[in-house]
Amino acid sequence: MRCPICDKTFQPADTTAAPFCSERCRTIDLGRWLGETYSMPVESEASAEDFDELDERRANGRRPADADE
């Protein structure tokens, strides 16, 4: 098996960090997720105006699901 971070070949039975070869590579991967180097694709039909409306509702202390009065 190859480590997705360092590309080193290793035996999965030899590590507790699988699918990584070591805790170091596992930590590097986590750091990349937390630093937003990696991301999941998202398909959204929401527009910028939708997000502006949500921000305005939150700023006024209303939940996004609250109806306009």
N, CA, C, O and CB atoms as a CASP TS submission, in Angstrom:
PFRMAT TS
TARGET T0000
AUTHOR 0000-0000-0000
METHOD Language model
MODEL 1
PARENT N/A
ATOM      1  N   MET     1       0.857  -1.174   0.000  1.00  0.00           N
ATOM      2  CA  MET     1       0.000   0.000   0.000  1.00  0.00           C
ATOM      3  C   MET     1       0.903   1.238   0.000  1.00  0.00           C
ATOM      4  O   MET     1       1.991   1.222   0.575  1.00  0.00           O
ATOM      5  CB  MET     1      -0.975  -0.002   1.236  1.00  0.00           C
ATOM      6  N   ARG     2       0.440   2.305  -0.649  1.00  0.00           N
ATOM      7  CA  ARG     2       1.198   3.553  -0.695  1.00  0.00           C
ATOM      8  C   ARG     2       0.506   4.617   0.158  1.00  0.00           C
ATOM      9  O   ARG     2      -0.719   4.737   0.165  1.00  0.00           O
ATOM     10  CB  ARG     2       1.353   4.046  -2.156  1.00  0.00           C
ATOM     11  N   CYS     3       1.312   5.369   0.861  1.00  0.00           N
ATOM     12  CA  CYS     3       0.802   6.467   1.683  1.00  0.00           C
ATOM     13  C   CYS     3       0.372   7.606   0.752  1.00  0.00           C
ATOM     14  O   CYS     3       1.134   7.995  -0.133  1.00  0.00           O
ATOM     15  CB  CYS     3       1.885   6.959   2.716  1.00  0.00           C
ATOM     16  N   PRO     4      -0.839   8.143   0.941  1.00  0.00           N
ATOM     17  CA  PRO     4      -1.307   9.224   0.072  1.00  0.00           C
ATOM     18  C   PRO     4      -0.583  10.555   0.301  1.00  0.00           C
ATOM     19  O   PRO     4      -0.712  11.474  -0.509  1.00  0.00           O
ATOM     20  CB  PRO     4      -2.782   9.421   0.272  1.00  0.00           C
ATOM     21  N   ILE     5       0.165  10.665   1.382  1.00  0.00           N
ATOM     22  CA  ILE     5       0.872  11.913   1.672  1.00  0.00           C
ATOM     23  C   ILE     5       2.307  11.879   1.162  1.00  0.00           C
ATOM     24  O   ILE     5       2.710  12.760   0.402  1.00  0.00           O
ATOM     25  CB  ILE     5       0.864  12.187   3.171  1.00  0.00           C
ATOM     26  N   CYS     6       3.082  10.877   1.567  1.00  0.00           N
ATOM     27  CA  CYS     6       4.506  10.838   1.207  1.00  0.00           C
ATOM     28  C   CYS     6       4.821   9.843   0.105  1.00  0.00           C
ATOM     29  O   CYS     6       5.953   9.794  -0.375  1.00  0.00           O
ATOM     30  CB  CYS     6       5.328  10.505   2.417  1.00  0.00           C
ATOM     31  N   ASP     7       3.847   9.054  -0.303  1.00  0.00           N
ATOM     32  CA  ASP     7       3.978   8.064  -1.376  1.00  0.00           C
ATOM     33  C   ASP     7       4.888   6.892  -1.009  1.00  0.00           C
ATOM     34  O   ASP     7       5.308   6.133  -1.883  1.00  0.00           O
ATOM     35  CB  ASP     7       4.504   8.734  -2.620  1.00  0.00           C
ATOM     36  N   LYS     8       5.190   6.746   0.270  1.00  0.00           N
ATOM     37  CA  LYS     8       6.016   5.630   0.740  1.00  0.00           C
ATOM     38  C   LYS     8       5.193   4.335   0.710  1.00  0.00           C
ATOM     39  O   LYS     8       4.013   4.336   1.061  1.00  0.00           O
ATOM     40  CB  LYS     8       6.556   5.908   2.182  1.00  0.00           C
ATOM     41  N   THR     9       5.818   3.246   0.293  1.00  0.00           N
ATOM     42  CA  THR     9       5.166   1.941   0.328  1.00  0.00           C
ATOM     43  C   THR     9       5.282   1.370   1.737  1.00  0.00           C
ATOM     44  O   THR     9       6.352   1.420   2.344  1.00  0.00           O
ATOM     45  CB  THR     9       5.792   0.971  -0.720  1.00  0.00           C
ATOM     46  N   PHE    10       4.177   0.823   2.261  1.00  0.00           N
ATOM     47  CA  PHE    10       4.176   0.258   3.618  1.00  0.00           C
ATOM     48  C   PHE    10       3.151  -0.854   3.714  1.00  0.00           C
ATOM     49  O   PHE    10       2.272  -0.982   2.862  1.00  0.00           O
ATOM     50  CB  PHE    10       3.881   1.350   4.675  1.00  0.00           C
ATOM     51  N   GLN    11       3.272  -1.646   4.744  1.00  0.00           N
ATOM     52  CA  GLN    11       2.317  -2.710   5.023  1.00  0.00           C
ATOM     53  C   GLN    11       1.269  -2.166   5.995  1.00  0.00           C
ATOM     54  O   GLN    11       1.636  -1.691   7.070  1.00  0.00           O
ATOM     55  CB  GLN    11       3.031  -3.979   5.607  1.00  0.00           C
ATOM     56  N   PRO    12      -0.016  -2.220   5.656  1.00  0.00           N
ATOM     57  CA  PRO    12      -1.060  -1.702   6.546  1.00  0.00           C
ATOM     58  C   PRO    12      -1.015  -2.306   7.953  1.00  0.00           C
ATOM     59  O   PRO    12      -1.383  -1.637   8.918  1.00  0.00           O
ATOM     60  CB  PRO    12      -2.415  -1.961   5.938  1.00  0.00           C
ATOM     61  N   ALA    13      -0.578  -3.535   8.079  1.00  0.00           N
ATOM     62  CA  ALA    13      -0.503  -4.178   9.393  1.00  0.00           C
ATOM     63  C   ALA    13       0.598  -3.571  10.262  1.00  0.00           C
ATOM     64  O   ALA    13       0.613  -3.770  11.477  1.00  0.00           O
ATOM     65  CB  ALA    13      -0.266  -5.676   9.231  1.00  0.00           C
ATOM     66  N   ASP    14       1.520  -2.829   9.639  1.00  0.00           N
ATOM     67  CA  ASP    14       2.653  -2.256  10.374  1.00  0.00           C
ATOM     68  C   ASP    14       2.365  -0.879  10.957  1.00  0.00           C
ATOM     69  O   ASP    14       3.238  -0.300  11.603  1.00  0.00           O
ATOM     70  CB  ASP    14       3.848  -2.167   9.470  1.00  0.00           C
ATOM     71  N   THR    15       1.179  -0.342  10.750  1.00  0.00           N
ATOM     72  CA  THR    15       0.874   1.000  11.244  1.00  0.00           C
ATOM     73  C   THR    15      -0.515   1.057  11.876  1.00  0.00           C
ATOM     74  O   THR    15      -1.418   0.312  11.495  1.00  0.00           O
ATOM     75  CB  THR    15       0.974   2.019  10.107  1.00  0.00           C
ATOM     76  N   THR    16      -0.665   1.941  12.830  1.00  0.00           N
ATOM     77  CA  THR    16      -1.987   2.185  13.424  1.00  0.00           C
ATOM     78  C   THR    16      -2.616   3.426  12.793  1.00  0.00           C
ATOM     79  O   THR    16      -3.709   3.838  13.181  1.00  0.00           O
ATOM     80  CB  THR    16      -1.879   2.357  14.969  1.00  0.00           C
ATOM     81  N   ALA    17      -1.920   4.022  11.816  1.00  0.00           N
ATOM     82  CA  ALA    17      -2.381   5.257  11.193  1.00  0.00           C
ATOM     83  C   ALA    17      -2.958   5.040   9.794  1.00  0.00           C
ATOM     84  O   ALA    17      -3.143   6.002   9.049  1.00  0.00           O
ATOM     85  CB  ALA    17      -1.244   6.242  11.121  1.00  0.00           C
ATOM     86  N   ALA    18      -3.245   3.785   9.428  1.00  0.00           N
ATOM     87  CA  ALA    18      -3.747   3.491   8.079  1.00  0.00           C
ATOM     88  C   ALA    18      -4.928   4.398   7.745  1.00  0.00           C
ATOM     89  O   ALA    18      -5.767   4.644   8.611  1.00  0.00           O
ATOM     90  CB  ALA    18      -4.164   2.004   7.962  1.00  0.00           C
ATOM     91  N   PRO    19      -5.015   4.887   6.550  1.00  0.00           N
ATOM     92  CA  PRO    19      -4.294   4.535   5.333  1.00  0.00           C
ATOM     93  C   PRO    19      -2.985   5.294   5.149  1.00  0.00           C
ATOM     94  O   PRO    19      -2.459   5.358   4.038  1.00  0.00           O
ATOM     95  CB  PRO    19      -5.168   4.776   4.154  1.00  0.00           C
ATOM     96  N   PHE    20      -2.463   5.860   6.209  1.00  0.00           N
ATOM     97  CA  PHE    20      -1.199   6.587   6.154  1.00  0.00           C
ATOM     98  C   PHE    20      -0.097   5.710   6.733  1.00  0.00           C
ATOM     99  O   PHE    20      -0.366   4.790   7.506  1.00  0.00           O
ATOM    100  CB  PHE    20      -1.293   7.936   6.925  1.00  0.00           C
ATOM    101  N   CYS    21       1.145   6.000   6.353  1.00  0.00           N
ATOM    102  CA  CYS    21       2.257   5.172   6.825  1.00  0.00           C
ATOM    103  C   CYS    21       2.648   5.491   8.260  1.00  0.00           C
ATOM    104  O   CYS    21       3.270   4.665   8.929  1.00  0.00           O
ATOM    105  CB  CYS    21       3.456   5.353   5.922  1.00  0.00           C
ATOM    106  N   SER    22       2.291   6.684   8.744  1.00  0.00           N
ATOM    107  CA  SER    22       2.706   7.104  10.087  1.00  0.00           C
ATOM    108  C   SER    22       1.746   8.153  10.643  1.00  0.00           C
ATOM    109  O   SER    22       0.915   8.703   9.920  1.00  0.00           O
ATOM    110  CB  SER    22       4.147   7.663  10.061  1.00  0.00           C
ATOM    111  N   GLU    23       1.876   8.414  11.922  1.00  0.00           N
ATOM    112  CA  GLU    23       1.086   9.477  12.561  1.00  0.00           C
ATOM    113  C   GLU    23       1.443  10.834  11.962  1.00  0.00           C
ATOM    114  O   GLU    23       0.587  11.713  11.853  1.00  0.00           O
ATOM    115  CB  GLU    23       1.320   9.490  14.094  1.00  0.00           C
ATOM    116  N   ARG    24       2.697  11.005  11.576  1.00  0.00           N
ATOM    117  CA  ARG    24       3.133  12.267  10.968  1.00  0.00           C
ATOM    118  C   ARG    24       2.316  12.544   9.707  1.00  0.00           C
ATOM    119  O   ARG    24       1.773  13.637   9.548  1.00  0.00           O
ATOM    120  CB  ARG    24       4.651  12.223  10.634  1.00  0.00           C
ATOM    121  N   CYS    25       2.227  11.556   8.807  1.00  0.00           N
ATOM    122  CA  CYS    25       1.462  11.744   7.573  1.00  0.00           C
ATOM    123  C   CYS    25      -0.025  11.922   7.871  1.00  0.00           C
ATOM    124  O   CYS    25      -0.705  12.695   7.195  1.00  0.00           O
ATOM    125  CB  CYS    25       1.672  10.554   6.626  1.00  0.00           C
ATOM    126  N   ARG    26      -0.523  11.225   8.856  1.00  0.00           N
ATOM    127  CA  ARG    26      -1.932  11.378   9.249  1.00  0.00           C
ATOM    128  C   ARG    26      -2.195  12.805   9.724  1.00  0.00           C
ATOM    129  O   ARG    26      -3.220  13.395   9.382  1.00  0.00           O
ATOM    130  CB  ARG    26      -2.304  10.364  10.363  1.00  0.00           C
ATOM    131  N   THR    27      -1.276  13.360  10.508  1.00  0.00           N
ATOM    132  CA  THR    27      -1.408  14.718  11.020  1.00  0.00           C
ATOM    133  C   THR    27      -1.295  15.748   9.888  1.00  0.00           C
ATOM    134  O   THR    27      -2.010  16.750   9.890  1.00  0.00           O
ATOM    135  CB  THR    27      -0.340  14.987  12.091  1.00  0.00           C
ATOM    136  N   ILE    28      -0.411  15.509   8.933  1.00  0.00           N
ATOM    137  CA  ILE    28      -0.299  16.402   7.772  1.00  0.00           C
ATOM    138  C   ILE    28      -1.624  16.439   7.023  1.00  0.00           C
ATOM    139  O   ILE    28      -2.091  17.513   6.645  1.00  0.00           O
ATOM    140  CB  ILE    28       0.844  15.944   6.826  1.00  0.00           C
ATOM    141  N   ASP    29      -2.235  15.272   6.804  1.00  0.00           N
ATOM    142  CA  ASP    29      -3.516  15.199   6.108  1.00  0.00           C
ATOM    143  C   ASP    29      -4.595  15.974   6.867  1.00  0.00           C
ATOM    144  O   ASP    29      -5.354  16.734   6.265  1.00  0.00           O
ATOM    145  CB  ASP    29      -3.941  13.733   5.926  1.00  0.00           C
ATOM    146  N   LEU    30      -4.663  15.785   8.171  1.00  0.00           N
ATOM    147  CA  LEU    30      -5.640  16.511   8.986  1.00  0.00           C
ATOM    148  C   LEU    30      -5.418  18.016   8.866  1.00  0.00           C
ATOM    149  O   LEU    30      -6.375  18.777   8.721  1.00  0.00           O
ATOM    150  CB  LEU    30      -5.550  16.073  10.466  1.00  0.00           C
ATOM    151  N   GLY    31      -4.166  18.443   8.926  1.00  0.00           N
ATOM    152  CA  GLY    31      -3.852  19.862   8.794  1.00  0.00           C
ATOM    153  C   GLY    31      -4.302  20.433   7.457  1.00  0.00           C
ATOM    154  O   GLY    31      -4.745  21.579   7.379  1.00  0.00           O
ATOM    155  N   ARG    32      -4.188  19.640   6.422  1.00  0.00           N
ATOM    156  CA  ARG    32      -4.640  20.096   5.101  1.00  0.00           C
ATOM    157  C   ARG    32      -6.152  20.262   5.064  1.00  0.00           C
ATOM    158  O   ARG    32      -6.656  21.205   4.454  1.00  0.00           O
ATOM    159  CB  ARG    32      -4.198  19.112   4.014  1.00  0.00           C
ATOM    160  N   TRP    33      -6.881  19.355   5.709  1.00  0.00           N
ATOM    161  CA  TRP    33      -8.340  19.505   5.774  1.00  0.00           C
ATOM    162  C   TRP    33      -8.709  20.739   6.598  1.00  0.00           C
ATOM    163  O   TRP    33      -9.547  21.540   6.184  1.00  0.00           O
ATOM    164  CB  TRP    33      -8.995  18.237   6.383  1.00  0.00           C
ATOM    165  N   LEU    34      -8.085  20.885   7.756  1.00  0.00           N
ATOM    166  CA  LEU    34      -8.418  22.012   8.628  1.00  0.00           C
ATOM    167  C   LEU    34      -8.000  23.348   8.029  1.00  0.00           C
ATOM    168  O   LEU    34      -8.646  24.369   8.265  1.00  0.00           O
ATOM    169  CB  LEU    34      -7.760  21.835   9.980  1.00  0.00           C
ATOM    170  N   GLY    35      -6.916  23.338   7.252  1.00  0.00           N
ATOM    171  CA  GLY    35      -6.453  24.553   6.587  1.00  0.00           C
ATOM    172  C   GLY    35      -7.169  24.827   5.275  1.00  0.00           C
ATOM    173  O   GLY    35      -6.845  25.780   4.566  1.00  0.00           O
ATOM    174  N   GLU    36      -8.146  23.985   4.957  1.00  0.00           N
ATOM    175  CA  GLU    36      -8.970  24.102   3.758  1.00  0.00           C
ATOM    176  C   GLU    36      -8.174  23.985   2.470  1.00  0.00           C
ATOM    177  O   GLU    36      -8.559  24.541   1.442  1.00  0.00           O
ATOM    178  CB  GLU    36      -9.700  25.406   3.771  1.00  0.00           C
ATOM    179  N   THR    37      -7.048  23.249   2.528  1.00  0.00           N
ATOM    180  CA  THR    37      -6.323  22.911   1.313  1.00  0.00           C
ATOM    181  C   THR    37      -7.158  21.922   0.514  1.00  0.00           C
ATOM    182  O   THR    37      -7.207  21.984  -0.714  1.00  0.00           O
ATOM    183  CB  THR    37      -4.918  22.325   1.637  1.00  0.00           C
ATOM    184  N   TYR    38      -7.811  21.013   1.223  1.00  0.00           N
ATOM    185  CA  TYR    38      -8.733  20.062   0.602  1.00  0.00           C
ATOM    186  C   TYR    38     -10.144  20.602   0.789  1.00  0.00           C
ATOM    187  O   TYR    38     -10.416  21.351   1.728  1.00  0.00           O
ATOM    188  CB  TYR    38      -8.585  18.619   1.219  1.00  0.00           C
ATOM    189  N   SER    39     -11.027  20.217  -0.104  1.00  0.00           N
ATOM    190  CA  SER    39     -12.430  20.574   0.073  1.00  0.00           C
ATOM    191  C   SER    39     -13.295  19.577  -0.687  1.00  0.00           C
ATOM    192  O   SER    39     -12.824  18.874  -1.581  1.00  0.00           O
ATOM    193  CB  SER    39     -12.705  22.026  -0.410  1.00  0.00           C
ATOM    194  N   MET    40     -14.541  19.533  -0.321  1.00  0.00           N
ATOM    195  CA  MET    40     -15.512  18.679  -0.986  1.00  0.00           C
ATOM    196  C   MET    40     -16.279  19.538  -1.984  1.00  0.00           C
ATOM    197  O   MET    40     -16.635  20.673  -1.666  1.00  0.00           O
ATOM    198  CB  MET    40     -16.479  17.996   0.044  1.00  0.00           C
ATOM    199  N   PRO    41     -16.539  19.024  -3.181  1.00  0.00           N
ATOM    200  CA  PRO    41     -17.317  19.808  -4.150  1.00  0.00           C
ATOM    201  C   PRO    41     -18.752  19.978  -3.674  1.00  0.00           C
ATOM    202  O   PRO    41     -19.343  19.062  -3.103  1.00  0.00           O
ATOM    203  CB  PRO    41     -17.297  19.137  -5.537  1.00  0.00           C
ATOM    204  N   VAL    42     -19.298  21.150  -3.914  1.00  0.00           N
ATOM    205  CA  VAL    42     -20.661  21.445  -3.500  1.00  0.00           C
ATOM    206  C   VAL    42     -21.405  22.051  -4.678  1.00  0.00           C
ATOM    207  O   VAL    42     -20.924  22.979  -5.328  1.00  0.00           O
ATOM    208  CB  VAL    42     -20.684  22.402  -2.274  1.00  0.00           C
ATOM    209  N   GLU    43     -22.564  21.518  -4.936  1.00  0.00           N
ATOM    210  CA  GLU    43     -23.432  22.100  -5.951  1.00  0.00           C
ATOM    211  C   GLU    43     -24.543  22.823  -5.214  1.00  0.00           C
ATOM    212  O   GLU    43     -25.279  22.227  -4.427  1.00  0.00           O
ATOM    213  CB  GLU    43     -24.001  21.010  -6.938  1.00  0.00           C
ATOM    214  N   SER    44     -24.651  24.097  -5.479  1.00  0.00           N
ATOM    215  CA  SER    44     -25.641  24.895  -4.771  1.00  0.00           C
ATOM    216  C   SER    44     -26.415  25.747  -5.760  1.00  0.00           C
ATOM    217  O   SER    44     -25.857  26.301  -6.708  1.00  0.00           O
ATOM    218  CB  SER    44     -24.974  25.777  -3.703  1.00  0.00           C
ATOM    219  N   GLU    45     -27.695  25.837  -5.518  1.00  0.00           N
ATOM    220  CA  GLU    45     -28.535  26.698  -6.339  1.00  0.00           C
ATOM    221  C   GLU    45     -28.777  28.032  -5.637  1.00  0.00           C
ATOM    222  O   GLU    45     -29.485  28.893  -6.159  1.00  0.00           O
ATOM    223  CB  GLU    45     -29.870  26.007  -6.653  1.00  0.00           C
ATOM    224  N   ALA    46     -28.192  28.197  -4.463  1.00  0.00           N
ATOM    225  CA  ALA    46     -28.371  29.436  -3.718  1.00  0.00           C
ATOM    226  C   ALA    46     -27.561  30.553  -4.367  1.00  0.00           C
ATOM    227  O   ALA    46     -26.462  30.326  -4.875  1.00  0.00           O
ATOM    228  CB  ALA    46     -27.959  29.251  -2.242  1.00  0.00           C
ATOM    229  N   SER    47     -28.111  31.742  -4.343  1.00  0.00           N
ATOM    230  CA  SER    47     -27.428  32.891  -4.921  1.00  0.00           C
ATOM    231  C   SER    47     -26.840  33.744  -3.811  1.00  0.00           C
ATOM    232  O   SER    47     -27.119  33.521  -2.633  1.00  0.00           O
ATOM    233  CB  SER    47     -28.390  33.723  -5.796  1.00  0.00           C
ATOM    234  N   ALA    48     -26.039  34.703  -4.182  1.00  0.00           N
ATOM    235  CA  ALA    48     -25.453  35.625  -3.210  1.00  0.00           C
ATOM    236  C   ALA    48     -26.556  36.368  -2.459  1.00  0.00           C
ATOM    237  O   ALA    48     -26.412  36.662  -1.272  1.00  0.00           O
ATOM    238  CB  ALA    48     -24.507  36.628  -3.909  1.00  0.00           C
ATOM    239  N   GLU    49     -27.664  36.674  -3.154  1.00  0.00           N
ATOM    240  CA  GLU    49     -28.773  37.373  -2.511  1.00  0.00           C
ATOM    241  C   GLU    49     -29.392  36.515  -1.405  1.00  0.00           C
ATOM    242  O   GLU    49     -29.806  37.035  -0.369  1.00  0.00           O
ATOM    243  CB  GLU    49     -29.841  37.751  -3.551  1.00  0.00           C
ATOM    244  N   ASP    50     -29.453  35.191  -1.631  1.00  0.00           N
ATOM    245  CA  ASP    50     -29.986  34.291  -0.612  1.00  0.00           C
ATOM    246  C   ASP    50     -29.140  34.363   0.652  1.00  0.00           C
ATOM    247  O   ASP    50     -29.675  34.400   1.761  1.00  0.00           O
ATOM    248  CB  ASP    50     -30.041  32.846  -1.137  1.00  0.00           C
ATOM    249  N   PHE    51     -27.824  34.383   0.488  1.00  0.00           N
ATOM    250  CA  PHE    51     -26.939  34.446   1.642  1.00  0.00           C
ATOM    251  C   PHE    51     -27.033  35.804   2.330  1.00  0.00           C
ATOM    252  O   PHE    51     -26.967  35.880   3.557  1.00  0.00           O
ATOM    253  CB  PHE    51     -25.498  34.165   1.221  1.00  0.00           C
ATOM    254  N   ASP    52     -27.188  36.883   1.552  1.00  0.00           N
ATOM    255  CA  ASP    52     -27.357  38.210   2.141  1.00  0.00           C
ATOM    256  C   ASP    52     -28.620  38.268   2.988  1.00  0.00           C
ATOM    257  O   ASP    52     -28.624  38.857   4.069  1.00  0.00           O
ATOM    258  CB  ASP    52     -27.405  39.284   1.047  1.00  0.00           C
ATOM    259  N   GLU    53     -29.704  37.646   2.487  1.00  0.00           N
ATOM    260  CA  GLU    53     -30.966  37.615   3.229  1.00  0.00           C
ATOM    261  C   GLU    53     -30.804  36.837   4.540  1.00  0.00           C
ATOM    262  O   GLU    53     -31.311  37.260   5.579  1.00  0.00           O
ATOM    263  CB  GLU    53     -32.082  36.985   2.367  1.00  0.00           C
ATOM    264  N   LEU    54     -30.102  35.706   4.492  1.00  0.00           N
ATOM    265  CA  LEU    54     -29.864  34.936   5.717  1.00  0.00           C
ATOM    266  C   LEU    54     -29.063  35.748   6.722  1.00  0.00           C
ATOM    267  O   LEU    54     -29.385  35.756   7.910  1.00  0.00           O
ATOM    268  CB  LEU    54     -29.130  33.627   5.397  1.00  0.00           C
ATOM    269  N   ASP    55     -28.014  36.437   6.255  1.00  0.00           N
ATOM    270  CA  ASP    55     -27.205  37.268   7.146  1.00  0.00           C
ATOM    271  C   ASP    55     -28.047  38.366   7.781  1.00  0.00           C
ATOM    272  O   ASP    55     -27.898  38.651   8.969  1.00  0.00           O
ATOM    273  CB  ASP    55     -26.028  37.882   6.384  1.00  0.00           C
ATOM    274  N   GLU    56     -28.935  38.987   6.998  1.00  0.00           N
ATOM    275  CA  GLU    56     -29.788  40.049   7.515  1.00  0.00           C
ATOM    276  C   GLU    56     -30.745  39.509   8.571  1.00  0.00           C
ATOM    277  O   GLU    56     -30.949  40.143   9.606  1.00  0.00           O
ATOM    278  CB  GLU    56     -30.572  40.707   6.377  1.00  0.00           C
ATOM    279  N   ARG    57     -31.330  38.346   8.317  1.00  0.00           N
ATOM    280  CA  ARG    57     -32.247  37.738   9.295  1.00  0.00           C
ATOM    281  C   ARG    57     -31.516  37.434  10.600  1.00  0.00           C
ATOM    282  O   ARG    57     -32.029  37.697  11.688  1.00  0.00           O
ATOM    283  CB  ARG    57     -32.874  36.443   8.724  1.00  0.00           C
ATOM    284  N   ARG    58     -30.312  36.877  10.477  1.00  0.00           N
ATOM    285  CA  ARG    58     -29.536  36.564  11.681  1.00  0.00           C
ATOM    286  C   ARG    58     -29.170  37.832  12.435  1.00  0.00           C
ATOM    287  O   ARG    58     -29.220  37.848  13.665  1.00  0.00           O
ATOM    288  CB  ARG    58     -28.265  35.785  11.317  1.00  0.00           C
ATOM    289  N   ALA    59     -28.807  38.891  11.731  1.00  0.00           N
ATOM    290  CA  ALA    59     -28.437  40.157  12.365  1.00  0.00           C
ATOM    291  C   ALA    59     -29.623  40.762  13.111  1.00  0.00           C
ATOM    292  O   ALA    59     -29.441  41.454  14.113  1.00  0.00           O
ATOM    293  CB  ALA    59     -27.913  41.149  11.315  1.00  0.00           C
ATOM    294  N   ASN    60     -30.839  40.500  12.625  1.00  0.00           N
ATOM    295  CA  ASN    60     -32.039  41.013  13.268  1.00  0.00           C
ATOM    296  C   ASN    60     -32.582  40.070  14.334  1.00  0.00           C
ATOM    297  O   ASN    60     -33.661  40.302  14.880  1.00  0.00           O
ATOM    298  CB  ASN    60     -33.099  41.273  12.234  1.00  0.00           C
ATOM    299  N   GLY    61     -31.835  39.003  14.632  1.00  0.00           N
ATOM    300  CA  GLY    61     -32.238  38.082  15.685  1.00  0.00           C
ATOM    301  C   GLY    61     -33.325  37.112  15.280  1.00  0.00           C
ATOM    302  O   GLY    61     -33.973  36.510  16.136  1.00  0.00           O
ATOM    303  N   ARG    62     -33.535  36.953  13.969  1.00  0.00           N
ATOM    304  CA  ARG    62     -34.558  36.023  13.503  1.00  0.00           C
ATOM    305  C   ARG    62     -33.888  34.801  12.912  1.00  0.00           C
ATOM    306  O   ARG    62     -32.816  34.888  12.315  1.00  0.00           O
ATOM    307  CB  ARG    62     -35.488  36.690  12.466  1.00  0.00           C
ATOM    308  N   ARG    63     -34.528  33.675  13.086  1.00  0.00           N
ATOM    309  CA  ARG    63     -34.038  32.445  12.473  1.00  0.00           C
ATOM    310  C   ARG    63     -34.317  32.500  10.983  1.00  0.00           C
ATOM    311  O   ARG    63     -35.280  33.142  10.564  1.00  0.00           O
ATOM    312  CB  ARG    63     -34.696  31.192  13.115  1.00  0.00           C
ATOM    313  N   PRO    64     -33.500  31.844  10.175  1.00  0.00           N
ATOM    314  CA  PRO    64     -33.726  31.837   8.723  1.00  0.00           C
ATOM    315  C   PRO    64     -35.099  31.324   8.327  1.00  0.00           C
ATOM    316  O   PRO    64     -35.613  31.728   7.284  1.00  0.00           O
ATOM    317  CB  PRO    64     -32.678  31.002   8.048  1.00  0.00           C
ATOM    318  N   ALA    65     -35.715  30.450   9.114  1.00  0.00           N
ATOM    319  CA  ALA    65     -37.023  29.888   8.763  1.00  0.00           C
ATOM    320  C   ALA    65     -38.190  30.781   9.166  1.00  0.00           C
ATOM    321  O   ALA    65     -39.328  30.510   8.781  1.00  0.00           O
ATOM    322  CB  ALA    65     -37.186  28.539   9.408  1.00  0.00           C
ATOM    323  N   ASP    66     -37.933  31.850   9.940  1.00  0.00           N
ATOM    324  CA  ASP    66     -39.001  32.738  10.365  1.00  0.00           C
ATOM    325  C   ASP    66     -39.605  33.459   9.166  1.00  0.00           C
ATOM    326  O   ASP    66     -38.882  33.894   8.270  1.00  0.00           O
ATOM    327  CB  ASP    66     -38.483  33.747  11.390  1.00  0.00           C
ATOM    328  N   ALA    67     -40.923  33.585   9.151  1.00  0.00           N
ATOM    329  CA  ALA    67     -41.597  34.292   8.059  1.00  0.00           C
ATOM    330  C   ALA    67     -41.444  35.788   8.245  1.00  0.00           C
ATOM    331  O   ALA    67     -41.325  36.279   9.367  1.00  0.00           O
ATOM    332  CB  ALA    67     -43.091  33.908   7.987  1.00  0.00           C
ATOM    333  N   ASP    68     -41.451  36.513   7.120  1.00  0.00           N
ATOM    334  CA  ASP    68     -41.402  37.968   7.199  1.00  0.00           C
ATOM    335  C   ASP    68     -42.700  38.485   7.792  1.00  0.00           C
ATOM    336  O   ASP    68     -43.777  37.943   7.545  1.00  0.00           O
ATOM    337  CB  ASP    68     -41.153  38.591   5.808  1.00  0.00           C
ATOM    338  N   GLU    69     -42.580  39.519   8.562  1.00  0.00           N
ATOM    339  CA  GLU    69     -43.778  40.090   9.204  1.00  0.00           C
ATOM    340  C   GLU    69     -44.234  41.322   8.477  1.00  0.00           C
ATOM    341  O   GLU    69     -45.224  41.939   8.869  1.00  0.00           O
ATOM    342  CB  GLU    69     -43.509  40.426  10.670  1.00  0.00           C
TER
END
